[in-house]
Amino acid sequence: SHLMLPALYFNINKKNCSSLFPDDFIEYIKNIFTINKARNEILLAEAKELSELLFENNIKHIFLKGTALLLSNLFEDIGERMIGDIDFIIQYKDEEKIKKILEKHNYSKKDSLELFRMFKPTHLPRCVNKNKKIAIEPHLELLEPVHRFVFNSKELINDFKKGVKTYKTPSTTFLFDHCIYGIQLRDKGIFTSYHSHRSIYDIYKLNCKKSLTIKNIKKDIFIKHFFLTIAKFKIFDITITTTLLSSYSDKLFRFLTISFFKFFIIIEHYIIKCSIIIQLFFNIELRRLALNKISVHYHHKTLLNYIYRWLKV
């Protein structure tokens, strides 16, 4: 579940200690490593091909997450890291432009219905191409709306200004921050002490001590909480000293942060629901989808006919 079997095989093999494990287990994780490496080779080729397409159409973009880690040559072997999609970020002004370009080059998205949005989405719908192996996910932001006050796309503004005609990845310090904020905020690590071994491995490969010189670990509660959560594994030689005052202020900040996020999420949830209900009166395609969904889950024809007449233009 932590997507670490390829990295496990690589390190067992690197340390020449496969004899300590059952043969069938080593053969099993070796097959997973081989399949993952072959997939990552395809992913890198398709990422570079996509980058060329976007540059041809004057769309500046920066790769993110696992794709950026592979392109930055952080791993000794590309088979170590398991990756889902090709993630990259573009500027707001290129949102409509990239939709047309991807559609022109046979990329399709699962949900093609366009609705009014209160906030800019973190990413556009996941796109697939029947002639490609890997799906792509164009980002407009780094995190969800509720978390953007901590970390947003402005962190990359200087990278977007650079006009280098090649595939582009963020700095290792940015990748370090994005990884930690993703765990702490998107995956709710700051609330539940959740941790991902794949993310820990990424941080390890990113040379966290060097990256920590950019962010003051004593002041950034998200980074501090991440390292406190995984201190039990004794992977990193990082000592975090806390005073009674700093411990109290951290707990207070954590309480206020959790309260804010819960309040914001509830408000956002109801705003989205109200927005969709209002749009039912103006969007024929949305009405069709709504009626189809109701017909699947509710088979009372009288009620369906009533709803249809109510929603019909």
C-alpha positions in Angstrom: 0.0 0.0 0.0 3.0 2.3 0.4 4.2 1.5 -3.2 7.7 0.6 -2.0 8.3 -2.9 -3.3 10.4 -1.8 -6.3 12.6 0.3 -3.9 12.8 -2.6 -1.5 14.1 -4.9 -4.2 16.6 -2.4 -5.5 18.1 -1.9 -2.0 18.2 -5.6 -1.2 20.0 -6.2 -4.5 22.3 -3.2 -3.9 23.3 -4.4 -0.5 23.7 -8.0 -1.8 21.6 -9.5 0.9 18.9 -11.4 -1.1 20.0 -14.6 0.7 18.3 -13.3 3.8 14.9 -13.6 2.2 12.9 -16.5 0.7 13.7 -17.1 -3.0 10.1 -16.9 -4.1 9.7 -13.5 -2.4 12.8 -12.1 -4.1 11.5 -13.4 -7.5 8.1 -11.8 -6.8 9.4 -8.3 -6.0 12.0 -8.6 -8.8 9.2 -9.0 -11.3 7.4 -6.0 -9.9 10.6 -4.0 -10.1 11.2 -5.0 -13.7 7.6 -4.2 -14.7 7.8 -0.8 -12.9 11.2 0.1 -14.6 9.8 -0.7 -18.0 6.7 1.5 -17.3 8.9 4.4 -16.1 11.0 4.2 -19.2 7.8 4.7 -21.2 6.7 7.5 -18.8 9.9 9.4 -19.3 9.7 9.1 -23.1 6.1 10.3 -23.1 6.8 13.1 -20.6 9.5 14.5 -22.9 7.3 14.1 -26.0 4.5 16.0 -24.2 7.0 18.7 -23.2 8.0 19.1 -26.8 4.3 19.4 -27.8 3.6 22.1 -25.2 6.8 24.1 -26.1 5.8 24.0 -29.8 2.5 25.7 -28.7 4.2 28.2 -26.4 2.8 26.7 -23.2 5.3 27.0 -20.3 5.0 24.1 -18.0 6.9 22.5 -15.1 6.8 18.8 -14.2 5.8 17.9 -10.6 5.8 15.0 -8.1 7.2 11.6 -9.2 7.8 12.6 -12.8 9.9 15.6 -11.7 11.9 13.3 -9.3 12.7 10.9 -12.2 13.6 13.7 -14.6 15.9 15.2 -11.9 17.9 12.0 -11.8 17.5 11.7 -8.0 17.2 7.9 -8.1 20.1 5.5 -8.8 17.7 3.4 -10.9 14.5 4.7 -12.5 12.8 1.4 -11.4 12.9 2.4 -7.7 9.9 4.9 -7.8 6.3 3.9 -8.6 4.4 6.6 -10.4 0.7 6.9 -11.4 0.3 9.9 -13.9 2.5 12.5 -15.5 1.9 15.6 -13.4 2.8 19.0 -14.6 1.7 22.6 -13.8 0.8 25.4 -16.3 -0.1 29.0 -15.8 -3.8 30.1 -15.5 -3.7 32.0 -18.7 -3.0 28.8 -20.7 -5.9 26.8 -19.3 -8.2 27.1 -22.3 -5.3 26.8 -24.7 -4.1 23.5 -23.3 -7.6 22.0 -23.4 -7.8 22.7 -27.2 -4.3 21.3 -27.8 -4.8 18.1 -25.9 -8.2 17.6 -27.6 -6.5 18.1 -31.0 -3.9 15.5 -30.2 -6.4 12.8 -29.1 -6.3 13.3 -25.3 -9.7 12.7 -23.8 -11.0 13.2 -20.3 -13.4 11.1 -18.3 -15.7 14.0 -17.3 -16.1 16.5 -20.1 -18.9 18.5 -18.3 -17.8 22.1 -17.6 -19.4 23.6 -14.5 -19.1 26.9 -12.8 -16.3 26.8 -10.2 -16.0 28.9 -7.0 -12.2 28.3 -6.9 -9.6 27.4 -9.4 -9.3 23.5 -9.4 -6.0 22.0 -8.3 -5.8 20.3 -11.7 -7.8 19.8 -14.9 -9.5 16.5 -15.4 -7.1 13.5 -15.9 -6.5 13.0 -19.6 -5.8 9.7 -21.4 -4.6 9.1 -25.0 -5.5 5.8 -26.6 -2.1 5.8 -28.3 -0.2 6.4 -25.0 0.4 4.3 -21.9 0.5 7.0 -19.2 -2.3 9.4 -18.3 -1.5 13.1 -17.7 -2.8 15.6 -15.1 -2.3 19.3 -15.9 -2.2 21.3 -12.7 -3.2 24.9 -12.2 -2.3 24.9 -8.5 -0.2 22.9 -6.1 -2.7 22.1 -3.4 -6.5 22.3 -2.9 -8.1 25.8 -2.3 -8.2 25.4 1.5 -4.5 24.8 1.7 -3.2 27.4 -0.8 -2.5 30.1 1.8 0.4 27.8 2.9 1.7 26.7 -0.5 0.5 27.9 -3.9 1.7 28.2 -7.5 3.4 31.6 -6.9 6.2 29.4 -5.4 7.1 28.6 -9.1 6.7 32.1 -10.6 10.5 32.5 -11.2 10.7 29.1 -12.9 7.9 30.1 -15.2 9.8 33.3 -16.2 12.7 31.2 -17.5 12.5 30.6 -21.2 14.6 27.4 -21.5 13.3 25.2 -24.4 13.5 21.9 -22.6 11.6 19.9 -20.1 11.7 21.7 -16.7 11.6 20.5 -13.1 11.5 22.5 -9.9 14.5 22.8 -7.5 15.1 20.1 -5.0 14.1 22.4 -2.2 10.8 23.0 -3.9 10.2 19.3 -4.4 11.1 18.8 -0.7 8.5 21.3 0.4 5.8 20.1 -2.0 6.3 16.5 -0.9 5.9 17.4 2.8 3.0 19.8 2.4 1.2 17.2 0.3 1.5 14.7 3.1 0.7 17.2 5.9 -2.2 19.0 4.2 -3.6 17.0 1.3 -3.2 13.6 3.0 -4.2 15.1 6.4 -0.9 14.2 8.1 -1.0 17.3 10.3 -4.3 16.0 11.8 -3.8 12.2 11.9 0.0 11.6 12.0 -0.4 9.8 8.7 2.9 9.0 6.9 3.8 7.5 3.6 7.0 5.4 3.2 7.3 6.4 -0.4 7.3 10.1 0.5 9.8 9.4 3.3 12.0 7.7 0.7 11.6 10.7 -1.6 12.7 13.1 1.2 15.7 10.8 1.8 16.7 11.0 -1.9 16.2 14.7 -1.9 18.9 15.1 0.7 16.7 16.6 3.3 19.4 18.2 5.5 20.5 20.4 2.6 16.8 21.3 1.9 16.2 22.1 5.5 18.6 25.1 5.3 16.0 26.8 3.2 13.1 26.3 5.6 13.6 26.9 9.3 12.5 23.6 10.9 11.8 25.3 14.2 9.3 27.8 12.7 7.6 25.7 10.0 5.1 23.6 11.9 4.3 21.3 8.9 7.9 20.3 8.4 8.5 20.0 12.1 5.4 17.8 12.5 6.5 15.6 9.6 9.9 14.8 11.2 8.4 14.4 14.6 5.9 11.8 13.2 8.6 9.7 11.5 11.2 10.1 14.3 10.4 6.6 15.5 11.9 5.1 12.3 15.3 6.7 13.1 16.0 7.3 9.4 17.1 10.9 9.6 19.7 12.2 12.1 17.7 15.4 12.9 17.1 16.5 16.4 14.1 18.7 17.0 14.3 20.4 20.4 11.1 21.9 21.8 10.5 24.1 24.8 7.3 24.3 26.9 6.4 27.5 25.2 7.0 26.3 21.6 5.1 23.0 22.4 2.1 25.0 23.6 2.2 27.4 20.6 2.4 24.4 18.2 -0.6 22.7 19.8 -2.6 25.9 19.7 -1.6 26.5 16.0 -2.6 22.9 15.2 -5.9 23.3 16.9 -6.7 26.5 15.1 -5.5 25.1 11.8 -7.7 22.0 12.1 -10.7 24.1 13.2 -10.2 26.4 10.2 -9.9 23.6 7.7 -13.0 21.8 9.0 -15.0 25.0 8.9 -13.8 25.9 5.4 -14.4 22.3 4.1 -18.0 22.4 5.4 -18.7 25.8 3.8 -17.1 24.8 0.5 -19.1 21.6 0.5 -22.4 23.4 0.8 -21.4 26.2 -1.7 -20.6 23.5 -4.3 -23.9 21.8 -3.7 -25.9 25.0 -4.0 -23.9 25.9 -7.1 -24.8 22.6 -8.8 -28.5 22.9 -7.9 -28.6 26.4 -9.4 -26.8 25.2 -12.6 -29.4 22.5 -13.1 -31.7 25.2 -14.3 -29.3 26.4 -17.0 -27.2 23.4 -18.0 -29.0 20.8 -20.2 -26.2 18.3 -20.0 -26.0 18.5 -16.2 -29.8 17.8 -16.1 -29.4 14.8 -18.3 -26.6 13.4 -16.1 -28.6 14.1 -12.9 -31.7 12.3 -14.3 -29.6 9.3 -15.5 -28.0 9.0 -12.0 -31.5 9.2 -10.3 -32.9 6.6 -12.7 -30.1 4.2 -11.7 -30.6 4.6 -8.0 -34.3 5.2 -7.9 -36.9 3.4 -10.1 -40.1 5.2 -9.1 -41.4 6.4 -12.5 -43.9 8.9 -11.2 -41.2 10.7 -9.2 -38.8 10.6 -12.2 -41.4 12.1 -14.5 -42.1 14.8 -12.0 -38.4 15.7 -11.7 -38.1 15.6 -15.5 -41.0 18.1 -15.9 -39.6 20.3 -13.2 -36.1 20.4 -14.7 -37.1 20.5 -18.4 -36.6 23.8 -20.2 
